[in-house]
Every structure is written in C-alpha cells, then in structure tokens.
Amino acid sequence: MVWFVYLIECRDGSLYTGIATDVERRYAEHVAGKGARYTRSHPPLRLLARFDHPDRAAALRAEYAIKQLTPSGKRALCVPPAMVSVEEAN
C-alpha cells in the first residue's frame, strides 16, 4: 500500500505536515474540522504537496525529516524544479 506525506498551508500562513493513504479524504477531514487538532485551530487554505512512499515506515521517516525543516525549506520542497532548455544550459 502506498503512503503519502502531504503539506497543507493554513489560513494563517503556517504549514502542517502529515501522512495518509488517501490524501484527498484526509484533506477533506482537515477542512471539515475533523482532522488533526492543529488544523482545527489553524484551518487549511490549500494542499501544497504530496510525496508518495512505499510503506508507512518510509512515510513516517520522511514526515519527521520534513518537520525538521524551516518553513522556507518546506515551501522549497513544493516548488517544481525549473525547466531549463538545452540552449539555456549551453
């Protein structure tokens, strides 16, 4: 079963990191106020990113590593790498 680590931006600008097997269902729970205690007091604004992992243990390790990052480091994970054309690289 695939597990996901996901990042949510809250209305106050803070970030929430969690794990789930069904990110859409879990995000809906957060929006409905039935998710984590943190998102009940910091309502979600949008889902920023999700990263898949082969099992729960891998997702938990990744969640822990992400939670150690600064907010700017977490946001940097959500930005896709810039596309560079061959002409620009030369």
C-alpha positions in Angstrom: 0.0 0.0 0.0 1.3 3.4 -0.9 1.5 6.1 1.8 1.8 9.8 1.2 3.4 12.7 3.1 1.5 15.8 2.5 1.9 19.5 3.3 -1.0 21.9 3.9 -0.8 25.7 4.0 -3.1 27.0 6.7 -5.1 30.3 6.6 -2.6 32.0 8.9 0.3 31.1 6.7 1.6 28.2 8.8 2.3 24.8 7.4 1.0 21.4 8.5 2.7 18.1 7.6 1.0 14.7 7.8 0.8 11.2 6.4 -2.1 9.3 4.9 -3.0 6.6 2.3 -5.8 8.8 0.8 -4.7 12.4 0.8 -7.9 13.8 -0.7 -10.0 12.1 2.0 -7.7 13.3 4.7 -7.6 16.9 3.4 -11.4 16.9 3.4 -11.3 15.8 7.1 -9.0 18.7 7.9 -11.3 21.1 6.0 -14.3 19.8 7.9 -12.6 20.3 11.3 -12.3 16.6 11.9 -8.6 16.3 11.1 -5.7 16.9 13.4 -6.0 19.2 16.4 -3.6 21.7 14.7 -5.8 22.1 11.6 -8.9 22.6 13.8 -7.3 25.7 15.2 -5.5 26.7 12.0 -8.0 26.0 9.2 -6.5 24.7 5.9 -6.2 27.0 3.0 -4.8 24.6 0.3 -2.9 21.4 -0.2 0.7 22.3 -1.2 2.3 19.0 -2.0 2.2 15.2 -1.6 5.0 12.8 -1.8 4.5 9.0 -2.2 6.3 6.4 -0.2 6.3 2.6 -0.5 5.1 2.0 3.1 4.1 3.6 6.3 7.5 3.4 7.9 9.1 5.3 5.0 6.4 7.9 5.1 6.9 8.4 8.8 10.6 8.9 8.3 10.0 11.4 5.6 7.4 13.3 7.7 9.9 13.6 10.5 12.6 14.9 8.2 10.3 17.4 6.7 9.1 18.6 10.1 12.8 19.4 10.9 13.0 21.9 8.1 12.3 25.6 8.4 9.1 26.9 6.8 11.0 28.2 3.8 12.7 24.8 3.4 9.3 23.1 3.5 8.0 25.6 0.9 11.0 24.9 -1.3 10.0 21.2 -1.5 6.7 22.3 -3.0 8.2 24.2 -5.9 8.8 22.1 -9.0 12.4 22.4 -10.4 12.8 24.9 -13.1 12.8 23.6 -16.6 16.0 24.5 -18.5 16.2 24.2 -22.2 19.3 22.8 -23.9 20.0 26.2 -25.4 19.9 27.9 -22.0 22.2 25.3 -20.5 25.0 26.0 -23.1 
